[in-house]
Amino acid sequence: MRTSPTSNGAALIAIPKAVATRTHAKSAYSHLQPNEGVPVSTANHLLEALEPVVAENLDRHLGLAQEWHPHDYIPWSAGRDFASLGGEDWSPEQSRLSETAKAAMITNLLTEDNLPSYHREIATRFGRDGAWGTWVGRWTAEENRHGIAMRDYLVVTRGVDPVELERARMDYMTSGYDSGDKTPLEAVTYVSFQELATRVSHRNTGKVTHDPVADRMLARISKDENLHMVFYRNIVAAALEIAPDETMRAVADEVIGFEMPGATMAGFRRNSMIIAKAGIYDLRLHHDDVIMPILRHYDVFGRTDLGEVGERARDELATFLEGLDAQASRFVERRAEQRARTAARSDSDETPDIAS
């Protein structure tokens, strides 16, 4: 499901496909593995050609990743029994989180909860053998910690209604996530952007909780997401050297059609608007802090090794980015105007729920 631009620009994590469209037919891989002369003619051949790069980056990741434990980030002393054990069930006044923080925490947690679907997505595309398979297992294990920590925090601190949270989890996990017919190249390209987007969202969510415990927990999760982004980013960079046209096509397609995996969950549109208005994740952050840093790393607009397919993809990408930048600027301007009007009407001294 693709979202369309909204009048208030609240695109949050569901970035609208608004400026360019796909008009191409996928081409076969036709380039050679550098220094080996092996034809890369299928998706499987490309995965095989990238295996040494995957192994190298897996080793790099394992050397940098720091062991951590979700229980160390939870204020257990703040917890108490619920009614089924003789305590008190949840009520709204027990939560110390603002409505903005609740919306962001719930959206981020439910997105993390669908890990079984994400595991299936990457395992079926990257395989279960060799370095690819080892990475799939390691990535899944690291990601699983995120949902554990976030749920424990919300339940122990009574930040949100645990019954409604569990119902939402059951609903979203039952429907699952399906990325469609992405090729392995498109899938690894997509997650290179998605991991960074998730990092930005978690980090800014921590800021609006106004709780140092939550902020510390989400900062720790963000470190994982950043390392995951670097892994996938390096794989795509290597793919650009092996098959520049096909990889540029994948980069353009995934940027133009980008949306977070949580876009299909119930209430996502409403929560997206809340989160964007608070500056947790919006079009400007998506353009400046997610898309452009990765494109610069790939030297997308400085490459001289593209053929007709790659050049066309890059042109489409440039057109899209120009429109996205303009749309982001309009959204930021309207949000500033709205905040100014709200401030003028308000006599409250409360801390606003603003991340940026």
N, C-alpha and C positions, 0 to 999 in steps of 0.2 A: 504494500500500500504506500503510495507516494502522497505526501502532504502538499498542499498548495499554499501560496503566500497568504498571510492574513493581514488585515488592515492595521493591526497594532504591531505587526512584525514579531510576535511572540513565537519564534520557531524553535527555541530551546534546543532540544536534542533531535527533534524531527525537522531537520533542515529541509526547506522546501526545494523541490526540483522546479526552478522557476525561470531559468535563463536559457538553457540549452537543452537539446534533445538528442537522442542517439539516432543516427541515420546511417550507420555502418553495418557491414556484415563482418563477423569475426574472421580473421585470416589465420591460416595455419602458421605454426612456428617454422621459420625458414633460416634462422641464423645458426651460427656455429658456436659451440662451447669454446671460449678462448683457450688457446694453447693446446687443444685436444683435437679439434677438427671433427667433433661428433655432431652429426645433424640433429638439431632439436626440432623434430617434426610433429610431436604430439605433446599433450599436457603431461603425460607420464614421463616423457623424455626430459621435459623441463624440470620436473621434480627430481629426477635422477641427476641431472646436471647441477642442480642446486644442493644436492646432498652434502658435499664437502663444506659448503658455506653454512648450512644448517648445523653440521657437527661443530664447526668452529665457533659459531655463535651460541650454541648450546653450552659449550665449555666456558665461553665468556660469561654467559648468564649465571651458570652455577658458581663461578668464581666471585661474582659480584653480589648475588642474592644473599641476603642476611636472614638467618632463621628467626622467626618470631612466632608468638603463640597468642591466639585470640583472647584467651582468658586473662592475659596480662593487661588488656586494654579495657576491661569491664569493671565498673565500680560495684562490685558484688555487695558491699555493705549497704548500698542504697536499696537493695531488693527486699521483698517480703512476699509472703504467701498470697495466692489468690483464693477466692471463695471456696473452691473445691477442696482446699486443704485447711479450711477454717479461717482464712484471711479475708481480704476485701478485693472485690473485682475492680477492674479499671473504670475510672470516670474521667471526663475531660479535664477537670481542674487539677488532676495529678500530674499532668504533663507540663514540663518547663519549656517545651519547644514552641516556637511560633508556628503559625499556619504555614508560613513559607518553608521553615526548616522541616516540618512534617512532610510537606509535599515532596521536597527534595530527597529526604531520607527514604521515604516509601518508594519513590520512583527508582532510586538507585539500588535499593535492596531487592526489589522485585526483579529488576534487570539482572542482578547478580544471581538470583534464585534460579533462573532458567539455565543454569550451567549444564545440566544433562543435554539440553538441545544444542548448546554451543559445542559441547564435546563431540556430539554426533556430527555436527557440521564440519569440524576440522578433521576429525578422525576419518571420515569417509572421503575427504578430499586429499589429505596428506598421507594417510596410511598409518598402520600400526607398527611398521618395521623400521629398523635402522634409526638414524638420528631424528628423522621426522616423527617416528612413533614415540621415541623417548621424550621429545619436546611436547607432544600432545599430552602425554601423561603428566609431565611435570607442570605444564601450564594449567591443566585442569586442577591438580592438587593445590597449586598456589591460589588460584581463583576461588576455590571452595572456602578458603579461610575468610574471604571477604564477607560472604553472606553470613557465616557463623558469627563473626565479630559484630556486624551491624545488627543482626537480629537479637543477639544477647544484650547488646546495649539498649535497644529500644524496649525490650521486655523488662529488663531489670530496672531501668529508670522510669518505666511506664510512660515513655515518650509518645506512644501511639496506642490505640486500641488493639491489643494483641489478637482478639477474636477477628476483627475486621482484617487485620494484617494476614492472619492465617487463611482466611477465606479468599483474600486477593491472591495469595501465593498459590492456593489450590487451583483457582481459576486460570491464572496466567500459565502455570506449569502444565496444566491439562491441555491448553491450546498450543503450548510450545512455541518454538521459533523455527522458521523455515526461510532461508535466504534465497530460495528459488534454485535456479540452474547456474549458479556461479561456478566458473571453472576454478581449479586450484589457484591459478594466477590471480583471478579476480578476488578470490577469498582472502589470500594473504595480503593483497593490496588493501582490501576493505579494512581488515583488522589493524593494519598499520595506522590508519586514521582513527579507527574506533577506540583503540586502546588509549590514545592520547586524549580523545574527547572525554573518555571516562575518567581519566586522571584529573582533567580540569574540573569536571563536574564534582567529583568527590572532594577535591581540595577546597573549592569554593563553598560547597555545602558545609564543610567544617567551620568555615568562618561565620556563617549565618546562624549556627546553632547557639553561639555565645556560651558555649560550654567547652572548657579546655580539655575535658576528657574525650568528648566527641571529636573535637578538632585534632587531637593527637592520634586517635584511632584512624580517622579518615586520611590524615597525612601519611600514616604508615601504609594504608591500603594504596594510596596514590603512588608511593614508591614502587610497589609491585607493578602497577599499571604502566609506569614509565619504563621499567625494565622490559616489560612485555612489548611495549611500543618499539623500543630500540631493536629488539630481536626481529620483529616483523619488518621494520623499516630497513634493516640491513639486508634481509632476504630480498626485498623488492629492489633495493639498490643493485644487488648482484644480478637480479633478473633483467634489469635495464641494460646491463653490460652483455648479457647473453642473447636476449631477444628484445631489443629496444623498441621496435614498432609495436609488438604485441603488448609489451608492458606499459608503454605510453597509452595505448588504447585502454588498458585496464585501469590505469591511474585516472584518466579522464572520466571513464564511466563511473568509477566508484566515488569520485568527488562530486560529479554532477548528480548522481542518484543517491547520495548518502542519506541514510537515516539510521538512528540507533536501534538496536534490536528490541528495545522496550517500547517502540512506537505502537505496537499492537495491544498493549495492556489496557485494561479498563481505566478510564480517567486520565490517560496520558496527555490528551490535548489540554485539559484544564490545568494539570500540573505543569505542563510545558510553559504555559502562559505565566503562571506564578513564578516559575524558576527564571524565565527570561527577564521578567520585570525586575527581579531581584539582582540580576547580573551574575547569577550562578553559572548559567550557560545560555548564550544568546548568539545571534548571527555575527556580531562583532568578534566575540571570543572564538567562534568557530572559524572565521576567516583568518584572524590574526594569530591566534595561539594554537590552532590545530592544523588547518590546511596549509597555510603558507610556510611554516617552519619545515614541514616534511617535504614540500615541493622544492624548497631551497636546498634541502639536503640532497635531493635527487638531481639538482641542477636542471630542472625540467625546461626552463626557458633559455638555458645556455648550451644545451646539447646540440652537437653537429652530426650525430650518427643516425638520424632518423630518415626513414624512407617516406613514401607517400602516405602510408597508413598512419605512421607516427606523427607526421607533420599535421595531418588533418585532425587527429585527436588532440594535439597540442593547441591548435587554433580553436577548436571547440572549447577546450578547457579555459583558454584565455578569455574568450567571450563570456563564459559562465562566471569566471572570477570577477570580471569587471562589473557584471550585474549584481553579484553577491555583495561586493564591496559597497556599491551604491545603496543596496537594500539595507545593509547593516548600518550604514551612516544614517539613513532615514529613521531606522528603528531607534538608534541611540538618541537622536535628536528628539523624537516624540517621547521617549521615556524620560529624558531630562525635563521636558516641558511638563509632563504629568507629575513628576516628583516635585517640581517647583510649585505647581498648583496645590498639591496635597500638603506640602509644607506650609504654604500660605494659609490654608484652612485649619491647620492643626495647631492646637495649643499644648500638645503633649510633648514631654521631654524624653519619651521612650526612645531607645536605640532602634533605628530603622533596620529592617531586614534587607540589607544591601551588601552584596559581596564585592561589587566594583562600581 
